Amino acid sequence: MNAEHIDEHTHETEIEAIRRVVAAVQHSQRNMLPGEFAGLFRHDAVWTTAHGRRLFGRDEISEFTHKVLPGAMTDVTPTYEVEHVLFIRPDVAAVKIRQRYLTPGGEPVGNAGSPMYVMSKEDGRWLLTACQNTEVLDT
């Protein structure tokens, strides 16, 4: 079955489930919870950071995140917005994210991000599988 055969109700239900995963990414980043963040990835996931560091597997992602996340969001609040979902198959989706960092007063700070999350549905749960963060440089 290909993604074109997803009925409208299922399509909306799956998009909402994907939005909840992205909301959990935002929550874990805002609250500097590296364990929660790492738990959103499939065990064999691939993640490339905004600065090009390639991480393979949940254990390596967790180790890296435990080093860099605590304290990283002290003066900023990250936001993650789902911009587009492309179902490659009913259980695989490419999800384009708009990522911004805001001051405590709500003003944008630093460069925005444009992550791409390839997510897969495993045992009824959407997981981050192959992700690429990209920093958007002001030009």
Secondary structure, DSSP 8 states (H G I E B T S, - for coil): --GGG--HHHHHHHHHHHHHHHHHHHHHHHTT-HHHHHTTEEEEEEEE-TT--EEESHHHHHHHHHHHSTTTTSS-EEEEEEEEEEEEETTEEEEEEEEEEE-TTS-B-S-EE--EEEEEEETTEEEEEEEE--EE---
